[in-house]
Amino acid sequence: MKVSDSWLGFDLFTRNSGYRSNRIRWYSTHRGEGPTLAAHQGKFIDNETTVEMLGRPIQEYSWCERKREMAESGGEWAVVAPMKAFDNHQRAVFRRLLQAQVELRLKYAGGEIVLQGVDGLIGKVFGRRVIMARRLGNFLKHNAICSKASNYGDVRLGLLPWDAVYWSPDDTWDWKLRAVEWDAPVSWFVVQHSDGWFSPIKEKEKCTPADK
């Protein structure tokens, strides 16, 4: 039976309670920003398969198995899709780029995580996103972090700004869910999510004093 590829190019955002995930969420949140939801990012190549970089060379994963693993470990996830379906050209570009990344065995760039952390610390001081240190990651050939690998196709197609290859997963999440606010080429919405995905936002709302 042929697997449907209607999810080709859709984004997967995840987080868990592990040390690395918590550190990424911490430095991805600048002063005055709301809760950071996404600490990892991947792409769907079909409805049953994701292409992700999980601390090792990029590869394909069973979406069914990924959901099971996250349920067992307390992880949360959300799938984001375009409001308007991708056309045949866009789908072909996503498929070609994702297959090429897997064939090249694109490696996880731990150094870029450090550089992203440096920018995150600077961003906390200035209260805004800073992209400076992570540009040095351009010198790491055939290496990337999850968000750079995932956003490359969107940038190539003009669906995200050029600097999105330097964004963190939460930067991408924020931009896509707010794209309608600045007349972006494509608007996005959440197709599916785990039960606790939006919990940090709900918890913050509970702690916010009522207006007097």
Steps between C-alpha positions, in 0.01 A plus 500: 500500500646836396567743782336842464742791466248778566715602800812545287672823612299532823696599813540297817580690820583316823635548851568282803617539857861401429796722583582597141138576415463719809825686426391566140163627619667725760738681266239511223282719721610861508393758757129584476416206271228246574566134589726305264315198365733345240848362566531273196381511141461252216319451169254247366592328175166313503218442747683218676862618485695792642848621407678616814840565651493351850861548609627275220509509119163602360275207415143384453288396797167325534248760617307232684813400693595863569157568653524186711848593626390853591190373680718267707762765578262789569583684178258737327453569129311703240465471122477824302368525143433775244149640473523450123631165379846498345499491120679230299818706462524568874437136581768388254755740657425379853525135396827551311666698781392261776617197305832674427555579869444136592727373220776745600461389864503862611662501844381665818699818568548520875712810447199684357305430819776677694493795257122515525536504877737798479245690290231397747690651792552824307131499409406478868698818563349697212150346516487389138621226268868535411665323205872561518713217639300227327601635157838340568323167453521560125856368518377158621456318170251210488408583859188672630257517788141377473343839424752590228445167325122531531475864390726474197221392265264772624769764444580359156133534405461849647262378771728624778741798515860435397628510858269215610788257450645656818180482703433275795202261485297739716587796274351302211195398701432861602544636147281241331216527750507881471564518124150630433585814698755624246352378170753220456487299173345207688294478819533196725290313754533211745366178347551277803667528838553298816276567799760700692655701216339831599532443877776763558274769352204387710714494814623852435143619452406350836784690668419833336323739743156610384472855377364735762 
